[in-house]
Each structure stands twice: as C-alpha cells, then as structure tokens.
Amino acid sequence: MKNLLLLFAAIAIALLMAEGVARLVLAVPPRLVSVDTNTGETQVKIAPDNLTIFTPAGTRLRANMRVKILNERLTKRDIDIQTNSLGYRNRELQEKTLTRVLFLGDSITFEDYAQEAETWVRQVETRSWATSLPLETINASKGGISMSDELAILEETGLSTQPDIVVLAFYLNDLRESYGFQVGRLPGWLDRSYLAWLLSKSFNIFSVEMDIRRFRDGEMKAFADEIAQRVQPREGNPLQDRSAFYHEVLEQLHDWGGSFSDQHWDYMAPLFHRFRDLAEQHDFQPLILIFPVDLQIYAEFTEDYPQRKVAAIARSLDIPVLDLLSILRKIEQPQRLLHDHCHYTTLGDDVLSQEILAFIQDNSVIRRDEEVPPHLKLPTGQDQPFDHFIQH
C-alpha cells in the first residue's frame, strides 16, 4: 500500500513538473490556440474557445463575440474580429432596403488578417454606395471550411437574411474536407491544463499526418496516372515549366492540388447543382467567384484547369461566373497582391472589390432603394469591450 501511494505521488509530481514545463514552453493559454487541421501547424488565432464552435454539421463561428488578434501572423497587426447574432463577421442586420448580397467562402473571404472595413466584402459594399446600385453585403464566410460547409451555412442561417444575391467564393481547396481528428475545447479542468492541450495538439498533428499519408497512398498514384496524360511532372521552376508546375500540384494534392483531378469534380458537381436548386427555391440570384492559387497568377503560362471545370459546370446551370485568374494575371507585379499562396494584401483587396462589384452589378436582376440608410454607414462595435485578446 505504501509503495502504491509513493507511485501515485511520483506520478503526480511528474505531471505537475510536466505542466510547469508546458507553461514555460507555451506563450499563451492553450484555450487561445488552435491547430490548422490541413497542415497541423499551431496557430494562435481564432481558437475553439473563442470564436469557433463545433456542431454535428461542422465548425461554425460563435455568435455575439468580439476578440482582438494580437500580432496577426500574416500582417503583424492587431486585428478586431466581431460576430453578430447569426455568427457572421458582420454588423447586425436590420430591415432590408438595399439590394442584399450574401457572401459564402473560406479564409479568403473571411480575412481574419484585415480589419472588417478593409475586407474586400465590405469594400464591395462601400464602393457600391457611390453608384446607381448601392448594395448591402453580408459576410457569412469562415476560415478552414469547404463548399459543402458553405452551403450548409446558407441553409442554416443565410436564407433567413433574405438575400437577393448569394455569391459563392470558390477556392481550389474548397472541394476537400479538413484532415485529421480535431480536438475542440477540452472538458472540465483539462481545459486549463497546458500539458493536456499539448498532448491533444500532438495527437491532432499525428492524426492529420496519418490522414494525408492514407490519402496519398490511396489517391496519389491514380492522380499521377491521370495527369500523366496531360503532362509528365518533374522538379524544376513551376513558374516557367508546366511539368514542374504539375509537380507542385502533386505535392499539394491533399490541398489545392486536388482541384486539378477529374475524380474530385465528380464530388463537386452535385454541390453546384444544390446551390442552383437553393437559388430557384428561395428566389435569389446565384453568382460564383473563382479564386486562384498564387502559382497560377505568377506563372509565365496559363494553367486554368480548375477554373475551366467550374465555368463548365456553372454554364450548364446558367450561373454567372467571375474567373479572377485572368484579371489578376494582368496586374503589374502581381506578387504585391498576396501575403502568401491565397490571402490578399490591401492592394489585392482593392483590386478584388472593384472587379467583384462590377461583376455583381452587371449580373444583378434586382434593384431596390438607392438611398443608403444611416445604420449601414456606422462603424461596427467599436465601443464594445473585447471578450478575448489572442496573441500570435
């Protein structure tokens, strides 16, 4: 009995010491940290305890929250994120007077690296107020989700906003669900333990890696055989050599590279049909944006296989499409447009908002009041206290 007590005491002391080491290693509490389920990378940003909730239908933004991201990883700025009662990064909605445009998308549309007024979604709105067709825009996007999640959000809450237009912002990795087993908020006292969080994070990373390995073992060869009919992948400069470009595609098969495979479009086509069906049932105008990956923009040649696939499906459904690749390739020094492979700088947002506004107005069949109501011109939530501060 004495030996057993000594054993328990030794284990307890060891755990306390491990907890102490974990607290020294980790700069912020674990509940303010999230793991990117696609890469396994630890990101101190929008964490499950702060803005993300887990539902049977997938991850959603928590409603009525306001956080400040300190030293955001892309821009190194402090960014305010606020959600309304629907769980959108948007002001509270009031009576509809202007043509109402709902945006669905992932982190490219959500833009947690920019202030809300700087996002291209909000700039589309404010730019429209100086035109003959002023708009009210609603940002119903969320980082790290797929097209199926976006359509689920549309059905769960988006339709209740009575949109006149719904814009689906499609990116090349939207056809694939997140990898790995994602641990949300740990139960009870474990949520306050740095050690418990560190162990769950390690399990997440291991789970993601196993998922990607299984995927590559199962699909990589089939995909390599498929694209070999188009080009023989090889190492090299992907911006100058199409074969080297497809080598990068293979490396990113678990992410944006999957959109270059025919087999994945068999899964995607029904989702676009569902989008069209919802538009017909609920009387809104569906529109589609196609966002490219950086290599497509910078390459000396045009490789637009995914864009052509989306355009063909959209044409068959009579849905207007804006392919942003051809537009962005015309910009001088296009490297200025992006922070990384897909997230846009201030200049990028400026270009996007102009082009997307013109696209929406050219395809809008609904015109409402031309007088912008005062409540739309007010800044959102600047006088409210922050719920959390999140450090990078």
N, C-alpha and C positions, 0 to 999 in steps of 0.2 A: 504494500500500500504506500509506504514511504517512497519507494522508487518511482511508483506511478505519479505521485504528487510532484516529485522532483522533475520527472519527464514533462508533465504539464507546465510546470513553472519555467523550465528551459525553453519549451516551445513558445510560451507567452512572451518571455524576454526576447527570444529571437524575432518574433513577429513585431514586437514594439521597436526593436532596433531596425528591422527592415522598413517599418513605417517611417521611422525617423530619417533613414537614408532616402526613401522615396520623396519625403517632403523637402529634403535638401536638393534633390535632383530636379524635381518639378517646380517650375517657377510660379505656377498658378494652381488653384484648386482643381482637381480632376473634373468636377462638375462644370467647369468653364472650358473644357477641352473636348473636341470631337475628333473622330478619325474618319478620313476620307476612305469610303468603302471601295472605291475604284483602285486606289494606289496604296492604301494602308498608311499613308502619311498622316502624322499627327498635326492637326490644325487647331490652333486656339482661335476659334471664331464662333460661329453660331452653333452652340452646343445643345444637346438634347434637353438639358435642364433649363435652357434659356428661351430659345425660340422654336425648337423642333419638338413635336410630339409624335408618338408612334401609334398608329391606328391599324386596324385589320386591313385597311385599304392601302397602307403605306405611310410614309412620313409626311407631315403637314406642318405649317407654321402655326405656332401658338398665337391665339388671338389676344389683342389688347396688351401687347408688351412693347417696351422700349428699352433698348440696350445701346451701349456705346462700345464699338470695337476699337481698342487702342492699338495704334501702330499696325494697321491692317497690312497683311503680308505683301500685297501687290503694289499698293500706293504709299505705304508707310505713313498713312494719315489716320486720324481718329474719325471713325465713321458712325453716324447715328442710324440705327435701324428701328423702325417703329411699325407695328402691325395694327390693323383696325379690328373691328369685332368679327370680321369674316376670316381673319388670319391672313390678310394681304398686306404687303408693304404699300400702303395706300391710305389716303385720308378716309374718314368716314363718309359713306355715300348719303346723299340727300336726294330730294326729288329730282328726277331726270328732266333736264331741259335741253341740253345739247345732245348731239349725236354721241352715243356712248360706245366706247371701244374697249373691249376686254382683251388683255394680252395673256397668253399662256406660254410658258417657257421654263428654261432652267437657269443656271447661274449667269448666263449671258444676258438674260432679260432681267433677272433679279438684281444683279450688280451690287453685291454687298461690299464692294470696294469703292463705291462712289456715294456721295450724298444723294438723297432722294431727288432733290431738284435737278441734279446733274445727270441722272439716268436718261437714256435715250427715250424710254417710255414717257417720262414726264416732259421731256423736251418736245416730243411729238405734240403733246397737248398744248404747251405754251406757245409753240410756233404757230399752231393752228388758229390761235385767237386773233392773229393779225390777218387772217384770210376770210374768205366768204363762207367757209365751212368750219366753224370752230368745233372742237371736239372735247369730250371729257374722256380721259384714259384711265383705265383700272389695271393695276399690275397684280395679276393673280399667279405670278411665277414663283418658283422655289428652286434653289440650287440642288443639284445632285439627283434630279428625278428624270424619268423617261417620258416618252409621249403617252404611254398608257396612263401614267400618273397624272399628266396634264389634263387628259380628257376626263379622268375621274374627278379632278378638282372642278372642272367645268360643270359636271353633273351634280356634284355635292353642293357647291355654293355659287359657282359662276352664273348659272342660269337665273338664280334669284336676283341678280343685279339688273336683269332685263337689258342685256347688251343688244345694240343694233348691229354691231360688227364684232366678231371674235377673230383675233389674229393668233395663229399658231406659229410660234417662233421655233422652227426646227433646226437642230444642230446635229452633226453627223453621228454623235454617240447617243442620240435620243431613242434609238431602236433597241437599246440593251438595258436590262435592269442592273442595279448595283450588285457587285460581287460580295461574297462573304456573309458571315453572320454578324449583324450589328448589335452591339450591346448598347442599350439606351441608358437611362438613369438606373443606377444600381439600387437595390431595395434597402430601406432602413438605414442603419448606421454604416453599412458598407458604402453608401453614397458619400460619406465624409472621409473615407479612407483613401489616401493616396496610393497605398500598396494595392488595394483591391482594384482600383481603377487601372493601375499599371499592368496588373495581371490580365484584366479584361481587354485592355488595349493590345497586349501581346497576343491574346487569343484571336482578336479581330484581325490582326495583321497576318497571323498564321492561316486563318480561315480564308482570307482574301487570296493569299498566295496559292492555297490548295485549289480554290475555285478556278483561278486563272490557269494553273497547271492542267487541271482536268479539261478546261476549255481548249487549251492549246493542243493537248494530246488528242482530243476528240475532233476538233474542227480545223486546226491549223493545216493539216495535210490536205484535207478536202478543199480548203480555200486556196492553198498554194497551187493545187492542181487546176482549180478553176481559173485563177488569174494568169496561170502559165499560158493559157490560150490567148491572152491579150499581150502579155509581156513577160520576159524572164527576169525576176527580181535579182538584184545583185547590190553589193555595197558600193557606195560612192556618194556623190553630191546629189541629194534629192531635188535640189532646185535647178539643176542643169541636166540631169539624166532621168528619164522616165522610169528606167529599170531600177534605179536607186530610190526613186520616189516610192515605187511599189515595195521595195524592201522595207521602207518605213511603214507603209500600210500594213505589211505582215507583222511588224513589231507592235503595232497599235491595233491589232485585230480585236483585242478584248475591249477596246475603247472606240475611237472614231474610225479606225480601220475597218470595222465590221460593215460599215455602210458601202464599202466597195465590193461586197459579196452579194451575189444574186440570191443565195439561200436566205439571207436575212430579210430581203424585201418581201418574201412570201409571208413573213410575220407582220411586216409593216403595212402592207396594202389594206388589210381589214380595218386598221386603226384610222386610216384616212377616210375609208368608207363610213366608219362610225362618226367621224367629225362631220361629214356631209349630211348624214342622216339626222344628227342632232340639229344642224342648221335648218333643215327642212321642217323638223318637228317643232322647233321653237322660234322660227322666223327671224333668224339673224343671218347676216352676210358673212360667210367664212372666207378668210384670207390666209395665205401661207407665206412665211418668210423662210428663206434657206440661208443659214449662216455657215460659212466655210471654215476649214481649219487653216492655220497660218501658211502651211506649205503650199496649199493651193493658190493663195494670194501671191506669194513671193516667187513661185516657180517661173522659169523662163518659158514654159509651155503651159497649155491649159489642160488640166485633168479634172473633169467635172462629172465623173460617172455618177456619184450620188445625186448631184443636182438634176441630172437628166432623168434619173429614176423618179424623183419626187415630181418633177414637172410633168412627166408622162402620166403618172397616177392622177395628179391634180387636173390635167386636161380632160381625162376620162370622166372626172366628177364635176367638171365645169367650175373649178375653184381657182380664182386668180392667184398667181404665184409671183413673188419677187425674189429672184436669184441674186443675192448680194455679191457673189463671187465676181461676176463680170464688172460690177460697179467698183468694187474695192481694188481690183487689179489695175484700174485706170488712175488711181491716186498716185501722185508723185511721192516717192519714198514711203511705200505702204507700211514699212516697219514701224512708222510712227503711230499707226492705228491701233496696235495691240500691246498689251502688257506681257502676254505670254502666247500660247498657241490659239486662244479663242476669246479672251476677255479684252474689252475695248478701252482705250485711253480716252481722255477728254476730247481729243481730236476725232477719234473713232466714233464716239457718241454723237458728236456734232454732225459728222457725215451721215451716220445711220439715221438720225432723227429727221434730217432733210429728205432723204430718199424714201424713208418709210412713210412720212407724212404725205408726200406726193403720191405714193402708191395707194394709200388708203383713200385719199380724196378722189383719185382717179377712178376708184372702184366702188365708191360709196353710192348706194342707191337710195339712201335715207338722208333727208335733210331736216333738221329741227331748228330751234331758235338760233339766231345769230348773235344774241346778246349774252355775253359771258356773265353768269351770276357771281355776285361778290364772294360767296363762300369758296369758290374754286380758286380765287386769287390769294387766299390767305395761306401763310406757311403752316405746315402741319406739325402740331405738337411741340413747338419749340419751348413752351413754358411749362412742360410737364417734366417731373423728375425721372431720372433713369432708374430702371429696375436692376440693371446689372452693368458692370464695367468689365469688358473682356479684353485681356491683354494678349498681344502676339509676342 
